[in-house]
Structures are given as C-alpha cells and as structure tokens.
C-alpha cells in the first residue's frame, strides 16, 4: 500500500499554485525529509514540479521517477489560484516564500522542518 502525497509550489510570478501527485512514500520521514534536504530553493522545486506526476521522489529530479518520463503519460501539473483541489492525498507539501509547510491528512498547515521529519 502506498502513502500518497501532493507536492505544491506557489509561483510568485503567475500568482498561482502548481502541484503534482506523488504515489509512493509520502510520509514525513521520506518525502518530507527529501523535500527539506534537497529541494530547498524555488528553482529546484520548479524543476521537480515540471516533471509532472511522480511514482516516487528521489534526491534529484534525474533520479525521481515521473510517469511522463517512465511511461510517456501526460504530466498532469495542476495550476490554480488557490489550494483547493491541490491537496487530495494523505500528505501535502507546499513550498511558498522560500520555505516548506505540510499538512497531514487535511489538518492545518505546519512548518516542515528536519525535526518534524525525524519524528515520523
């Protein structure tokens, strides 16, 4: 059974949210930790989002398995003015204003830190 997540980026230029689905390992100690440690700039997160929906997340976009590269599927990047519709899975991760926040099963958005990822 997979722990699914959504990875969301606030684009300050377009004033829109962009998100992709990630099928595997969405919990804090895996996807949360990888996002905190390896995707710490807008440019890195934008490159990740540009891959489209993901089978699993890795330390670099080249190592990350996207359905578009792997199986030739559409990228399915969701874009909108608000967060409605971007968070539909067990975990949501939002990169906005240079920092990560997360939500666990629809609870309130909290700061995503290394300490939070180590507790999961």
C-alpha positions as semicolon CSV with decimal commas, in nm:
position;residue;x (nm);y (nm);z (nm)
1;X;0,000;0,000;0,000
2;X;0,131;0,345;-0,090
3;X;0,136;0,664;0,111
4;X;0,035;0,926;-0,142
5;X;0,115;1,296;-0,136
6;X;0,082;1,619;-0,329
7;X;0,380;1,847;-0,385
8;X;0,275;2,208;-0,438
9;X;0,467;2,518;-0,544
10;X;0,349;2,878;-0,510
11;X;0,465;3,065;-0,821
12;X;0,504;3,432;-0,722
13;X;0,526;3,548;-1,085
14;X;0,196;3,399;-1,200
15;X;0,040;3,416;-0,850
16;X;-0,073;3,055;-0,893
17;X;-0,026;2,723;-0,721
18;X;0,124;2,436;-0,924
19;X;0,111;2,080;-0,799
20;X;0,191;1,721;-0,881
21;X;0,085;1,390;-0,731
22;X;0,345;1,153;-0,581
23;X;0,235;0,791;-0,542
24;X;0,489;0,643;-0,301
25;X;0,642;0,720;0,038
26;X;0,457;1,046;0,103
27;X;0,509;1,035;0,479
28;X;0,723;1,293;0,658
29;X;1,029;1,075;0,720
30;X;1,069;1,005;0,347
31;X;0,917;1,263;0,108
32;X;0,916;1,530;0,378
33;X;1,282;1,470;0,456
34;X;1,385;1,464;0,090
35;X;1,199;1,787;0,015
36;X;1,358;1,959;0,320
37;X;1,709;1,842;0,245
38;X;1,731;1,850;-0,135
39;X;1,461;2,083;-0,269
40;X;1,534;2,400;-0,075
41;X;1,507;2,665;-0,348
42;X;1,232;2,781;-0,578
43;X;1,435;2,670;-0,882
44;X;1,482;2,315;-0,752
45;X;1,114;2,278;-0,664
46;X;1,008;2,423;-1,001
47;X;1,230;2,167;-1,179
48;X;1,068;1,890;-0,974
49;X;0,713;2,012;-1,048
50;X;0,796;2,032;-1,418
51;X;0,842;1,652;-1,419
52;X;0,468;1,609;-1,368
53;X;0,307;1,340;-1,153
54;X;0,555;1,112;-0,978
55;X;0,579;0,745;-0,898
56;X;0,842;0,821;-0,634
57;X;1,059;1,111;-0,520
58;X;1,440;1,099;-0,504
59;X;1,722;1,336;-0,409
60;X;1,748;1,481;-0,762
61;X;1,500;1,527;-1,045
62;X;1,713;1,292;-1,258
63;X;1,670;1,013;-1,000
64;X;1,300;1,086;-0,945
65;X;1,062;0,861;-1,138
66;X;0,794;1,062;-1,317
67;X;0,511;0,897;-1,506
68;X;0,582;1,123;-1,804
69;X;0,942;1,003;-1,844
70;X;0,876;0,646;-1,733
71;X;0,554;0,564;-1,921
72;X;0,502;0,860;-2,154
73;X;0,191;0,980;-1,968
74;X;0,073;1,342;-1,961
75;X;0,243;1,548;-1,691
76;X;-0,087;1,642;-1,521
77;X;0,051;1,952;-1,350
78;X;-0,241;2,122;-1,175
79;X;-0,245;2,503;-1,177
80;X;-0,492;2,731;-0,998
81;X;-0,537;3,049;-0,795
82;X;-0,595;2,868;-0,464
83;X;-0,509;2,546;-0,284
84;X;-0,850;2,392;-0,341
85;X;-0,802;2,076;-0,543
86;X;-0,426;2,060;-0,490
87;X;-0,441;1,867;-0,167
88;X;-0,626;1,539;-0,209
89;X;-0,386;1,281;-0,064
90;X;-0,264;1,174;0,281
91;X;0,014;1,435;0,289
92;X;0,050;1,773;0,123
93;X;0,376;1,965;0,089
94;X;0,374;2,334;-0,006
95;X;0,680;2,540;-0,100
96;X;0,599;2,910;-0,066
97;X;0,816;3,213;0,007
98;X;1,130;3,000;0,038
99;X;1,000;2,754;0,296
100;X;0,813;2,423;0,316
101;X;0,491;2,360;0,505
102;X;0,295;2,038;0,523
103;X;-0,046;1,901;0,608
104;X;-0,108;1,551;0,738
105;X;-0,447;1,406;0,641
106;X;-0,602;1,751;0,594
107;X;-0,500;1,902;0,927
108;X;-0,372;2,259;0,942
109;X;-0,057;2,357;0,751
110;X;0,254;2,344;0,969
111;X;0,622;2,431;0,905
112;X;0,818;2,140;0,763
113;X;1,150;2,109;0,944
114;X;1,414;1,839;0,975
115;X;1,299;1,784;1,334
116;X;0,941;1,716;1,219
117;X;1,067;1,469;0,959
118;X;1,272;1,280;1,218
119;X;0,968;1,229;1,447
120;X;0,757;1,048;1,187
